[in-house]
Amino acid sequence: MRPDRLRIGGLTRFSTVDFPGRLSAVVFCQGCPWRCRYCHNTHLQPFHEGVLPWREVVEFLKSRAGLLDAVVFSGGEPTAQSAIENAIRSVRDLGFAVALHTAGIFPERLERLLPLLDWIGLDVKAPFDSRHDAITQVAQSWHGPSEALDLVIASGVDYEIRTTLHPALLDEPACNAIRAELSRRGAQPTRWQPFRPTGCTDPALIAISDR
């Protein structure tokens, strides 16, 4: 699908944190089939009319050639859109490195993207069992991420695994299960990141974090 079909929810024009070691712009893609309780980008979950046309993203990137190193596709879930592949290709053609933030929801599409990527931020939300479903609020949601993890490890692409911590969602046994599973597969350890109430629409989680 043509890159101009990519539905974009926002653009961060300068970031030093979304792609380690690179100065980057971040394209926020719309769409995600999960409803993670701690999500801070809930406005990106549904598809709607894009707030920024792809041509404006390209024009901006051309104006930053030599000033920015990379473009990060985040979301939402970028792999929810078939236009992501050609969008990445067009960014590479402009001379930028490319990173992807993903939860591994669509491993088949991720597999096609891996040769085009320079870095991946992969969310491992929970152990690959029913505890994963309790966070995403989607049954059997762990199957795709489990497959995606193996694909990322085997790809040779630089990556970072991230896990969001909230005491109501991940207890110590769950955290230990994540550590053990990553070790078993030969993955690097996850980066534990604290829950951020900003943007979260679940009042129960926010109330617990305020205690």
VENVENBEL-V249628 format. One line per field, one symbol per residue. ss: DSSP state (H for helix, E for strand, C for the rest). burial: I if it has 16 or more other ideal C-beta (glycine too) atoms within 10 Angstrom, else O. A space follows every 50 residues. Layout:
ss = ???
burial = ???
This chain:
ss = CCHHHCCEEEEEEEECCCCCCCCEEEEEECCCCCCCCCCCCHHHCCCCCC CCCHHHHHHHHHHCECCECEEEEECCCHHHCCCHHHHHHHHHHCCCEEEE EECCCCHHHHHHHHHHCCEEEEECCCCCCHHHHHHHCCCCCHHHHHHHHH HHHHHCCEEEEEEEECCCCCCHHHHHHHHHHHHHHCCCCCEEEECCCCCC CCHHHHHHHCC
burial = OOIOOIIIIIIOOOIOOIIOOIOIIIIIIIIIOIOIIIIOIOIIIOOOOI OIOIOOIIOOIOOIOOOIIIIIIIIIIIIIIOIIIIIIOIIOOOOIIIII IIIIIIIOIIOOIIOOIIIIIIIIIIIIOOIIIIIIOOOOIIOIIIIIIO IIIOIOIOIIIOIIOIOOIIOOOIIOIIOOIIOOOOIOOIOOOOIOIOOI OIOOIOOOIOO
